[in-house]
Amino acid sequence: MSMLLRRLSSLGLGKHVSVRSSLLLFFSKGFSTTLLQTPPCEIMFAEPCGGDLGKLVVMNFNELECTELEKKVPLELVNDKGTKITIGASHGWIATMKEDGILRLQDDLIPVESNSGPRRIPLPPLVTLPHCQTQIITNVSMSSSSPEDDEDCVVAVKFLGPQLSFCKPAAKSSKPGWTNIKIENPCFYSSRVMFSKKDNMFRIPGSGGHLIGSWDPYRPNNNPTFQRLRFTNMPKLTKAKQNLMDMCCRSEHLVESLPTGETFLVKWYKKTTKIAKGGIARMRTKALMVFKIDDEGNAVYTHDIGDLNMFLSMSEPFCVSATSFPGLYANYVAIIDFDESGYVILESCAIKSSSSRCWAPYHIPPQNIVES
Protein backbone atom coordinates (compact mmCIF):
# COMPACT_ATOMS: atom_id res chain seq x y z
CA MET A 1 0.00 0.00 0.00
CA SER A 2 2.89 2.40 0.73
CA MET A 3 4.04 2.02 -2.90
CA LEU A 4 0.55 3.01 -4.06
CA LEU A 5 0.50 6.11 -1.86
CA ARG A 6 3.89 7.21 -3.17
CA ARG A 7 2.65 6.72 -6.73
CA LEU A 8 -0.44 8.87 -6.15
CA SER A 9 1.53 11.47 -4.23
CA SER A 10 3.94 11.89 -7.13
CA LEU A 11 0.94 12.75 -9.32
CA GLY A 12 -0.25 15.37 -6.85
CA LEU A 13 -3.15 13.19 -5.73
CA GLY A 14 -1.99 12.09 -2.31
CA LYS A 15 -4.32 14.30 -0.32
CA HIS A 16 -7.35 12.61 -1.92
CA VAL A 17 -6.42 9.03 -1.14
CA SER A 18 -8.51 6.82 1.08
CA VAL A 19 -9.27 3.12 1.07
CA ARG A 20 -12.86 2.03 1.44
CA SER A 21 -14.77 -1.19 1.18
CA SER A 22 -17.70 -0.06 -0.98
CA LEU A 23 -17.88 0.88 -4.62
CA LEU A 24 -19.03 4.44 -5.36
CA LEU A 25 -22.01 4.63 -7.69
CA PHE A 26 -23.11 7.68 -9.65
CA PHE A 27 -26.11 8.54 -11.74
CA SER A 28 -24.90 8.94 -15.33
CA LYS A 29 -26.55 11.45 -17.64
CA GLY A 30 -24.10 10.87 -20.47
CA PHE A 31 -25.49 7.53 -21.61
CA SER A 32 -29.07 7.35 -20.38
CA THR A 33 -31.31 9.25 -18.01
CA THR A 34 -32.38 6.00 -16.38
CA LEU A 35 -29.12 4.07 -16.07
CA LEU A 36 -27.03 3.84 -12.95
CA GLN A 37 -23.36 3.39 -13.76
CA THR A 38 -20.03 2.99 -12.08
CA PRO A 39 -17.46 5.71 -12.78
CA PRO A 40 -14.49 4.86 -14.97
CA CYS A 41 -11.75 3.33 -12.87
CA GLU A 42 -8.19 2.09 -12.98
CA ILE A 43 -7.08 -1.33 -11.76
CA MET A 44 -4.50 -0.76 -9.03
CA PHE A 45 -3.62 -4.13 -7.51
CA ALA A 46 -5.06 -6.94 -5.37
CA GLU A 47 -4.52 -7.18 -1.63
CA PRO A 48 -3.59 -10.83 -0.89
CA CYS A 49 -6.26 -12.50 1.22
CA GLY A 50 -5.25 -16.13 1.19
CA GLY A 51 -4.28 -18.70 -1.37
CA ASP A 52 -3.89 -17.33 -4.89
CA LEU A 53 -6.60 -14.71 -4.42
CA GLY A 54 -6.59 -11.04 -3.49
CA LYS A 55 -9.19 -8.33 -2.88
CA LEU A 56 -9.39 -6.07 -5.89
CA VAL A 57 -8.34 -2.43 -5.38
CA VAL A 58 -9.49 0.14 -7.93
CA MET A 59 -9.24 3.91 -8.26
CA ASN A 60 -12.38 5.77 -9.29
CA PHE A 61 -11.35 8.64 -11.54
CA ASN A 62 -14.05 11.05 -10.45
CA GLU A 63 -12.78 11.09 -6.88
CA LEU A 64 -9.22 9.79 -7.31
CA GLU A 65 -9.80 7.52 -4.37
CA CYS A 66 -8.72 3.93 -3.99
CA THR A 67 -11.42 1.46 -3.07
CA GLU A 68 -10.69 -2.00 -1.73
CA LEU A 69 -13.55 -4.17 -2.89
CA GLU A 70 -14.79 -7.38 -1.37
CA LYS A 71 -14.38 -8.94 -4.79
CA LYS A 72 -11.62 -11.54 -4.87
CA VAL A 73 -9.58 -12.05 -8.03
CA PRO A 74 -6.67 -14.30 -9.04
CA LEU A 75 -3.44 -12.58 -8.03
CA GLU A 76 -1.82 -13.58 -11.32
CA LEU A 77 -4.06 -11.08 -13.12
CA VAL A 78 -2.89 -7.96 -11.30
CA ASN A 79 0.27 -8.50 -9.26
CA ASP A 80 3.86 -8.40 -10.47
CA LYS A 81 4.69 -12.02 -9.78
CA GLY A 82 5.47 -14.84 -12.17
CA THR A 83 4.61 -14.78 -15.87
CA LYS A 84 2.34 -12.10 -17.27
CA ILE A 85 -0.81 -13.71 -18.68
CA THR A 86 -3.03 -10.70 -19.47
CA ILE A 87 -2.80 -9.48 -23.04
CA GLY A 88 -5.47 -6.78 -23.27
CA ALA A 89 -8.98 -5.73 -22.36
CA SER A 90 -12.20 -4.56 -23.97
CA HIS A 91 -15.41 -3.40 -22.26
CA GLY A 92 -13.74 -4.35 -18.96
CA TRP A 93 -13.25 -7.99 -19.99
CA ILE A 94 -9.63 -9.10 -19.62
CA ALA A 95 -8.06 -11.31 -22.28
CA THR A 96 -5.56 -13.86 -20.98
CA MET A 97 -3.36 -16.49 -22.52
CA LYS A 98 -1.41 -19.08 -20.53
CA GLU A 99 1.12 -21.70 -21.58
CA ASP A 100 -1.62 -23.83 -23.16
CA GLY A 101 -1.99 -21.16 -25.85
CA ILE A 102 -5.76 -20.82 -25.30
CA LEU A 103 -7.12 -17.28 -25.37
CA ARG A 104 -9.69 -16.64 -22.63
CA LEU A 105 -12.02 -13.77 -21.83
CA GLN A 106 -12.53 -13.11 -18.11
CA ASP A 107 -14.75 -10.64 -16.23
CA ASP A 108 -12.71 -10.83 -13.00
CA LEU A 109 -11.61 -7.19 -13.13
CA ILE A 110 -15.05 -5.69 -13.73
CA PRO A 111 -15.90 -4.28 -10.26
CA VAL A 112 -19.65 -4.88 -10.46
CA GLU A 113 -19.51 -8.47 -11.72
CA SER A 114 -20.12 -11.43 -9.45
CA ASN A 115 -17.52 -12.27 -6.84
CA SER A 116 -18.68 -15.87 -6.45
CA GLY A 117 -19.17 -16.80 -10.10
CA PRO A 118 -16.59 -15.15 -12.36
CA ARG A 119 -17.11 -15.83 -16.04
CA ARG A 120 -14.26 -17.32 -18.07
CA ILE A 121 -14.82 -17.92 -21.77
CA PRO A 122 -12.24 -20.09 -23.54
CA LEU A 123 -11.96 -19.29 -27.24
CA PRO A 124 -11.13 -21.91 -29.89
CA PRO A 125 -7.46 -22.83 -30.42
CA LEU A 126 -5.69 -20.20 -32.48
CA VAL A 127 -4.86 -20.96 -36.10
CA THR A 128 -1.66 -19.44 -37.47
CA LEU A 129 -1.71 -18.39 -41.11
CA PRO A 130 1.36 -19.03 -43.29
CA HIS A 131 4.12 -16.46 -42.71
CA CYS A 132 2.29 -15.15 -39.63
CA GLN A 133 2.58 -15.64 -35.87
CA THR A 134 0.04 -15.90 -33.03
CA GLN A 135 2.32 -15.78 -29.98
CA ILE A 136 2.58 -11.98 -29.68
CA ILE A 137 -0.79 -10.24 -29.49
CA THR A 138 -1.10 -6.50 -30.04
CA ASN A 139 -4.58 -6.16 -28.50
CA VAL A 140 -8.13 -7.49 -28.33
CA SER A 141 -11.39 -5.72 -29.22
CA MET A 142 -15.05 -6.73 -28.91
CA SER A 143 -18.14 -5.50 -30.73
CA SER A 144 -20.24 -5.66 -27.55
CA SER A 145 -19.85 -6.09 -23.80
CA SER A 146 -21.62 -9.49 -23.72
CA PRO A 147 -19.37 -12.11 -25.33
CA GLU A 148 -21.12 -14.86 -23.36
CA ASP A 149 -24.76 -13.97 -24.11
CA ASP A 150 -24.78 -11.92 -27.31
CA GLU A 151 -24.52 -14.33 -30.25
CA ASP A 152 -23.70 -11.38 -32.52
CA CYS A 153 -20.73 -10.33 -30.38
CA VAL A 154 -17.50 -10.57 -32.37
CA VAL A 155 -14.05 -10.72 -30.79
CA ALA A 156 -11.17 -9.37 -32.88
CA VAL A 157 -7.58 -10.27 -32.07
CA LYS A 158 -4.77 -8.27 -33.65
CA PHE A 159 -1.41 -10.04 -33.71
CA LEU A 160 1.93 -8.37 -34.25
CA GLY A 161 2.40 -8.75 -37.96
CA PRO A 162 -0.18 -9.35 -40.72
CA GLN A 163 -2.74 -11.63 -38.98
CA LEU A 164 -6.12 -10.38 -37.77
CA SER A 165 -8.58 -12.97 -36.42
CA PHE A 166 -12.31 -12.87 -35.62
CA CYS A 167 -14.49 -15.15 -33.48
CA LYS A 168 -18.13 -15.20 -32.27
CA PRO A 169 -17.95 -16.91 -28.84
CA ALA A 170 -21.71 -17.14 -28.32
CA ALA A 171 -22.68 -18.15 -31.85
CA LYS A 172 -25.50 -20.70 -31.69
CA SER A 173 -25.84 -21.48 -35.39
CA SER A 174 -22.41 -23.11 -35.58
CA LYS A 175 -19.49 -24.12 -33.42
CA PRO A 176 -17.32 -21.07 -32.61
CA GLY A 177 -14.24 -20.86 -34.77
CA TRP A 178 -11.79 -18.30 -36.11
CA THR A 179 -11.99 -16.34 -39.32
CA ASN A 180 -8.40 -15.38 -40.11
CA ILE A 181 -7.37 -12.44 -42.25
CA LYS A 182 -3.91 -11.73 -43.62
CA ILE A 183 -3.37 -7.98 -43.93
CA GLU A 184 -1.28 -7.11 -46.95
CA ASN A 185 -0.28 -3.54 -46.10
CA PRO A 186 2.64 -3.56 -43.61
CA CYS A 187 1.63 -0.16 -42.19
CA PHE A 188 -0.97 -2.06 -40.07
CA TYR A 189 1.39 -4.73 -38.71
CA SER A 190 2.08 -3.11 -35.33
CA SER A 191 -1.21 -1.21 -34.97
CA ARG A 192 -4.12 -1.83 -32.59
CA VAL A 193 -7.67 -2.76 -33.55
CA MET A 194 -10.77 -1.03 -32.16
CA PHE A 195 -14.51 -1.43 -32.71
CA SER A 196 -16.48 1.54 -33.99
CA LYS A 197 -20.10 1.47 -32.86
CA LYS A 198 -20.79 4.44 -35.09
CA ASP A 199 -19.65 2.58 -38.22
CA ASN A 200 -20.28 -0.96 -36.92
CA MET A 201 -16.80 -1.91 -38.11
CA PHE A 202 -13.48 -3.00 -36.69
CA ARG A 203 -10.93 -0.31 -37.56
CA ILE A 204 -7.13 -0.15 -37.49
CA PRO A 205 -5.04 3.00 -37.98
CA GLY A 206 -1.93 2.56 -40.08
CA SER A 207 1.48 3.63 -38.86
CA GLY A 208 1.66 7.42 -39.07
CA GLY A 209 -2.13 7.66 -39.05
CA HIS A 210 -2.61 8.55 -42.72
CA LEU A 211 -4.63 5.42 -43.48
CA ILE A 212 -7.44 3.63 -41.61
CA GLY A 213 -8.56 0.13 -42.55
CA SER A 214 -12.06 -1.13 -41.71
CA TRP A 215 -13.33 -4.72 -41.54
CA ASP A 216 -16.97 -5.81 -41.38
CA PRO A 217 -17.32 -7.93 -38.20
CA TYR A 218 -19.99 -10.15 -39.76
CA ARG A 219 -18.44 -10.60 -43.21
CA PRO A 220 -14.69 -10.28 -42.63
CA ASN A 221 -12.52 -10.77 -45.70
CA ASN A 222 -9.19 -9.81 -47.21
CA ASN A 223 -10.61 -6.70 -48.89
CA PRO A 224 -11.13 -4.03 -46.20
CA THR A 225 -12.31 -0.53 -46.93
CA PHE A 226 -9.80 2.26 -46.50
CA GLN A 227 -10.06 5.88 -45.43
CA ARG A 228 -7.22 8.27 -46.17
CA LEU A 229 -6.73 11.12 -43.73
CA ARG A 230 -5.59 14.68 -44.43
CA PHE A 231 -3.98 16.34 -41.43
CA THR A 232 -4.97 19.98 -40.98
CA ASN A 233 -4.53 22.78 -38.43
CA MET A 234 -1.13 21.37 -37.50
CA PRO A 235 0.54 23.20 -34.59
CA LYS A 236 3.79 25.09 -35.05
CA LEU A 237 6.41 23.24 -33.05
CA THR A 238 9.68 24.62 -31.80
CA LYS A 239 12.81 22.99 -33.15
CA ALA A 240 13.53 21.53 -29.72
CA LYS A 241 10.03 20.06 -29.46
CA GLN A 242 10.23 18.58 -32.95
CA ASN A 243 13.64 17.04 -32.21
CA LEU A 244 12.26 15.53 -28.99
CA MET A 245 9.28 14.01 -30.80
CA ASP A 246 11.57 12.66 -33.53
CA MET A 247 13.43 10.69 -30.85
CA CYS A 248 10.23 9.18 -29.45
CA CYS A 249 8.45 5.93 -30.11
CA ARG A 250 5.07 6.82 -31.59
CA SER A 251 1.83 4.85 -31.56
CA GLU A 252 -1.53 5.68 -33.11
CA HIS A 253 -4.87 5.06 -31.41
CA LEU A 254 -8.42 5.47 -32.69
CA VAL A 255 -10.80 6.60 -29.96
CA GLU A 256 -14.57 6.89 -30.36
CA SER A 257 -16.74 9.07 -28.16
CA LEU A 258 -20.15 7.54 -27.63
CA PRO A 259 -21.54 10.63 -25.84
CA THR A 260 -20.79 12.92 -28.81
CA GLY A 261 -20.43 10.56 -31.78
CA GLU A 262 -16.96 11.92 -32.56
CA THR A 263 -13.90 9.94 -33.62
CA PHE A 264 -10.38 10.94 -32.64
CA LEU A 265 -6.94 9.84 -33.75
CA VAL A 266 -4.37 10.11 -30.97
CA LYS A 267 -0.63 10.07 -31.57
CA TRP A 268 1.15 9.00 -28.38
CA TYR A 269 4.87 9.83 -28.15
CA LYS A 270 6.99 7.98 -25.57
CA LYS A 271 10.73 8.13 -24.99
CA THR A 272 13.05 5.71 -23.23
CA THR A 273 14.23 7.26 -19.97
CA LYS A 274 16.34 4.40 -18.67
CA ILE A 275 17.26 0.80 -19.24
CA ALA A 276 16.19 -1.32 -16.27
CA LYS A 277 17.49 -4.65 -15.07
CA GLY A 278 17.31 -7.30 -17.76
CA GLY A 279 17.66 -4.72 -20.53
CA ILE A 280 14.01 -3.61 -20.31
CA ALA A 281 13.41 -0.06 -21.51
CA ARG A 282 11.43 2.24 -19.21
CA MET A 283 9.46 4.83 -21.19
CA ARG A 284 7.67 8.08 -20.38
CA THR A 285 5.14 10.14 -22.34
CA LYS A 286 6.67 13.23 -23.93
CA ALA A 287 3.84 14.40 -26.18
CA LEU A 288 0.26 13.62 -27.13
CA MET A 289 -1.44 14.90 -30.28
CA VAL A 290 -5.21 14.62 -30.74
CA PHE A 291 -6.95 14.92 -34.11
CA LYS A 292 -10.70 15.03 -34.70
CA ILE A 293 -11.69 13.01 -37.77
CA ASP A 294 -14.65 14.09 -39.87
CA ASP A 295 -16.60 12.12 -42.47
CA GLU A 296 -14.56 13.65 -45.32
CA GLY A 297 -11.30 12.29 -43.94
CA ASN A 298 -9.98 15.52 -42.44
CA ALA A 299 -7.93 14.95 -39.30
CA VAL A 300 -8.03 18.31 -37.56
CA TYR A 301 -5.51 18.88 -34.78
CA THR A 302 -7.17 20.05 -31.56
CA HIS A 303 -6.31 20.76 -27.96
CA ASP A 304 -9.99 20.99 -27.03
CA ILE A 305 -12.18 17.88 -26.84
CA GLY A 306 -14.85 19.76 -24.92
CA ASP A 307 -16.56 18.01 -22.04
CA LEU A 308 -14.82 14.71 -22.73
CA ASN A 309 -12.33 12.79 -20.62
CA MET A 310 -10.34 10.29 -22.70
CA PHE A 311 -8.74 7.10 -21.40
CA LEU A 312 -5.69 5.50 -23.00
CA SER A 313 -4.27 2.26 -21.62
CA MET A 314 -3.69 -1.34 -22.66
CA SER A 315 -7.49 -1.59 -22.71
CA GLU A 316 -9.51 -0.53 -25.73
CA PRO A 317 -9.57 3.30 -25.41
CA PHE A 318 -12.80 5.16 -24.63
CA CYS A 319 -14.25 8.56 -23.74
CA VAL A 320 -16.82 9.67 -21.18
CA SER A 321 -18.61 12.93 -20.55
CA ALA A 322 -16.97 14.65 -17.57
CA THR A 323 -20.26 16.21 -16.42
CA SER A 324 -21.83 12.74 -16.24
CA PHE A 325 -19.47 11.82 -13.40
CA PRO A 326 -19.02 14.77 -11.01
CA GLY A 327 -15.35 15.10 -10.15
CA LEU A 328 -13.97 14.23 -13.58
CA TYR A 329 -12.00 16.92 -15.41
CA ALA A 330 -13.02 17.84 -18.93
CA ASN A 331 -10.47 18.02 -21.76
CA TYR A 332 -8.17 15.54 -20.00
CA VAL A 333 -6.54 12.33 -21.22
CA ALA A 334 -5.79 9.69 -18.58
CA ILE A 335 -2.85 7.47 -19.54
CA ILE A 336 -1.48 4.23 -18.14
CA ASP A 337 1.06 1.75 -19.45
CA PHE A 338 3.19 -0.97 -17.93
CA ASP A 339 5.75 1.56 -16.72
CA GLU A 340 3.83 4.83 -16.39
CA SER A 341 0.62 6.32 -15.03
CA GLY A 342 -0.67 9.89 -15.28
CA TYR A 343 -2.69 12.34 -17.32
CA VAL A 344 -2.41 15.00 -20.03
CA ILE A 345 -4.14 18.39 -19.86
CA LEU A 346 -4.87 19.07 -23.52
CA GLU A 347 -5.50 22.80 -23.22
CA SER A 348 -1.98 23.47 -21.94
CA CYS A 349 -0.32 20.29 -23.31
CA ALA A 350 0.88 19.66 -19.75
CA ILE A 351 1.87 16.08 -18.95
CA LYS A 352 1.85 14.81 -15.37
CA SER A 353 2.97 11.23 -14.94
CA SER A 354 5.00 9.00 -12.68
CA SER A 355 7.18 6.01 -13.37
CA SER A 356 5.69 2.88 -11.82
CA ARG A 357 5.37 -0.76 -12.72
CA CYS A 358 1.74 -1.39 -13.60
CA TRP A 359 1.10 -5.11 -13.93
CA ALA A 360 -2.53 -4.54 -14.91
CA PRO A 361 -2.49 -1.27 -16.92
CA TYR A 362 -6.20 -1.27 -17.66
CA HIS A 363 -8.89 1.38 -17.54
CA ILE A 364 -12.36 -0.05 -16.92
CA PRO A 365 -15.14 1.91 -18.65
CA PRO A 366 -18.44 2.72 -16.91
CA GLN A 367 -20.51 -0.38 -16.16
CA ASN A 368 -24.29 -0.50 -15.92
CA ILE A 369 -25.70 -1.36 -12.50
CA VAL A 370 -28.49 -3.92 -12.37
CA GLU A 371 -30.64 -3.00 -9.39
CA SER A 372 -32.09 -5.95 -7.48
SULLINSUL-V881586 format. One line per field, one symbol per residue. burial: + if it has 24 or more other C-alpha atoms within 12 Angstrom, else -. A space follows every 10 residues. Layout:
# SULLINSUL-V881586
burial = ???
This chain:
# SULLINSUL-V881586
burial = ---++-++-- +-+---+-+- --++++-+-+ +----+++++ +++++++--- ---+++++++ ++++++++++ +++++++++- ----++++++ +++++++--- --++++++++ +++-----+- ++++-++--- -+-+++++++ ++++++++-- -+++++++++ ++++++++++ -----+-+++ +++---++++ +++++++--- ++++++++++ +++++++--+ ---+--+-++ +--------- ----+---++ +++++++++- ++++++++++ ++-------- -+++++++++ +++----+++ ++++++++++ ++++++++++ ++++++-+++ ++++++++++ ++++++---- ++++++++++ ++++++++-- --
